[in-house]
């Protein structure tokens, strides 16, 4: 469980926030939930992901993970969280462009997974990239890279999956396939997930909706 108590990023101070906004109010993210954060561009969706993941500390208020203030964590605690609790799909993907698709996936898999690598390849194939294993990620299209990043995020045995507009470059068919893979993986791990969106509700498959 993550509790937010009156959080407001410094760059958003002085701006008007709607009565439904998560900024400057108290609420919780339950790891048993599938949560969708809905907002237009520029409202702080990526910032919100970065706050949870500990990449930004420029905010007022408190973020509590199981009643621990995350601003008091040292690098060792964050390393533990990022290895054993969170998995993430960043908006900028953060793939290694000079490495092949397989190498990008194996780097993550080598850190630990309950999956066999053949199962990782099977997910990649379901997303139409089974023939791209030896191709460098920097030469893939943006949509193809996004699918690689989605599969990479499925590899760890996570407790909570963070996703920042993970389908922004995908067509409807690949979005449906990717969402099914994600939800099935979360169910298998008994994990929760959190995703930002520009307005799509994904057929109400998420059971908590937040707004910025």
Residue, then its C-alpha position, 0 to 999 in steps of 0.5 A: x500500500x502506498x499512501x499519498x498525503x497532500x502531495x504537490x510537485x514544486x513545478x505545479x505550485x500556484x496552478x489550479x487543480x480540479x476538485x478531483x485531482x490527486x494533487x493536494x489530497x490524501x488517498x491510497x494505492x492498493x497493490x490489489x488494485x488495477x489503477x488508471x490515472x487519467x489526465x491530459x498532457x502537461x498535468x503531471x502523469x509522468x511526474x506522478x510515476x517518477x514520485x512513486x519510483x523515487x526519481x523525484x523528490x521535489x514535492x511537498x507532503x508525504x508519500x508513505x509505503x507501508x507507513x515508511x516515508x520514502x524520502x527517508x530511504x537510502x539508495x540501498x532501500x530504493x535498489x531493493x524496491x526497484x528489484x523486488x517490488x516495482x517493475x516499470x514501463x517508462x514513457x521514454x522506454x529506456x532501452x539500450x539502442x545498440x543492443x539487440x532485442x534479445x540482449x535487452x530482454x536478457x539483461x533484465x532476465x539475468x537479474x532474476x525471474x520466475x519465467x523461463x526465457x522461452x516464455x519471454x520469447x513467447x510473449x514477444x512473439x504474441x506481440x509480433x516481434x518473434x523475428x526481431x530478436x537479433x535486431x538492435x533496438x535502435x533500428x526498431x520503430x517506436x511502436x516495436x520498441x514500446x512492445x519490447x519495453x512491455x515484454x521487458x517489464x513482464x520479466x521480473x517477479x514484481x508486486x506492482x507494475x508502473x506504466x506511463x502511457x505504455x500503448x501510445x504508439x500501438x494500434x488497437x490490435x497490439x494494444x489489446x494483446x499487450x493489455x491481456x499479457x499485462x493483466x494475465x501476468x499481474x494475476x499470475x503474480x497476484x500483483x497490482x498495476x498503475x497506468x497513466x492514460x490520456x483518456x482511454x478507459x480500456x473497457x473498464x478493466x481497471x477498478x480504480x480511476x484517478x485524475x490530475 
